[in-house]
Amino acid sequence: MKGKRAIVTGGGTGLGAATAVGLARRGVDLCINYNSSADAANEVVAECRKLGVNAFAVKANVGEDDDCRALVAAAVEQFGGLDVLVNNAGITKFAKHTDLDALDSEDFLRLYKVNVVAVYQMTRAAQPHLAASGKGAVVNVSSIAGVTGIGSSIAYAATKGALNTMTLSLARALAPNIRVNAVCPGYIGSGWFTKYQGDAVESQTAEQVAKTVPLRVASMPEDIAESILFFAGPESRHVTGEFMIIDAGMHLGFAPLRPK
C-alpha cells in the first residue's frame, strides 16, 4: 500500500490509533482526525512519521458536515488525493437494556449523529477523491452490537445496526470504483469502558471476556486493526458490502456485555 493516502477519523486513541500506525507500517500517508484528543493525536502523528510516511493531525467534529468537508479538503490538499477512508469515530451511552427510561430522544439523536450521520457525511465528502483513485476503499467501524442487539445501550446497538445497513447501501451506490465494508468488533481493550465507566469496569470486563468467549482472549486494538487493514488493502480487492465480525466468538452467546 506504499504511497496510498488515508484519513482515519477518531485516529488519536484506541482502535483509530492502532489503525493509523498499522497503515503507516504499510507505507500509507495519514491524515489523523481528532476532536478532543489533540495530544494523543500528535503522538500518533509522530509515531507514523518515524515509520517514514507523511502524517498530520486535523481537529474536526465529524458530526458537523462543514467539519467533514474541511477535513477531507485538508487531506487532499496535503496529499494530492485520497485512497482510503476509515470511519472509526464513535460514541455511546451506557444504559441498562431493561430500563427504557434510561435513554431519551436526545441520547438517540446524539449517538445517531456521530455513529451514522457522520459516516455518511465523511463518505460523501470523500467520494469524488476516492473514486478518482480508481480503487478507493471505505472501512466503517461498526460493532457486534449492530448484529446481536447486545451492547452498551439499545441506542448504541441501534446506531450500529443502521451503520451496517448503510454500509450495504453505500457499497451498491459507490461501486465499481469504491469498495465499502465494515468491521464489527466485540470487546476491545482500548479504554472504551474506562472512558465511560471507569478503570474498574474496564478491568472486570476484560477479565470476564477472557474467561468466557470461545477463544478465551480479550481483543486489543491491534487485533481489530488488522481486519481494517485487510479491507483497506489490495487483499480485499474483490470484497465490498461485507461485515467482518472480530470478537473471539463473543457473538456466539458466551459473554453478553450488559451494563450493570
Phi, psi and omega in degrees: 000011184304131179090352175288162184231134187221151168248134173239112177282148185058039189272004184273340186219164170053227182298322179299316179295316179298322178293315180301313180295321177298318177295319179300321178297336177269005176089017182271133173284141191237132164254112186258113181272143173215162175246313182232350185261062185298312182298316180296319180297319180293328175294321178294319177303313181299319180295319179294319179297325177298336179274002172093015180249165174278124181217143176207162183248146179226126175281128178199140172266102187291352173286348180252126185299319179300321178294322178298314180295320179293322179297312179296318180299321180296319180294315181294321178296321182287319189257341183085005179169187182208136181243329187223136172236121175252109179272088186257333185302138179195159179222168177211176165223127178281129180205134179299130186298327183278352178258088184293341177281354181284347179236144173235180184299327179295324177298313179299314183294321180295315179291320181297323182298319182273318187278340183235300185299319180299322178296317178297314182296317179295317180294319178298315181294325183275342189311306184298327182283321176295319179295322181296333179289339179087335181220052182289153179222132172246129176238118179263134177267105180258220183193154173295343176301329179283351179256316185265340186080003180254126180185199185296333175195164176297322180298316180297312180301321180296320180292324180286328172296319177296321179296321177298316178296318180295328176301317177297314181298315181292325178299320177290316186291326188260355176293152007263356187271350179227128174264143180229120180223171180222147170253143183236085181285159166264227178294136173232132177281068187243006183090005181299313179290323177301317182300318186261332187228356176103163184300322184298317180293320177303311182296316180296320181293316179301318180294317180298314181299312183298334181273338192242333180289154184306322182274358175054049179208145173261121184290147176250164182307320182296329178294318181284325181301328180300324179289326177294318178298323177299310181293331181280338189259179184291342179299335181252028186299340179255017184242125172209151182070032184244149172247136175246118177273123178232093187214018181058023178092008183303325183293349178284353172107011185275330186221072178294131180262096178247126180301141178283000000 
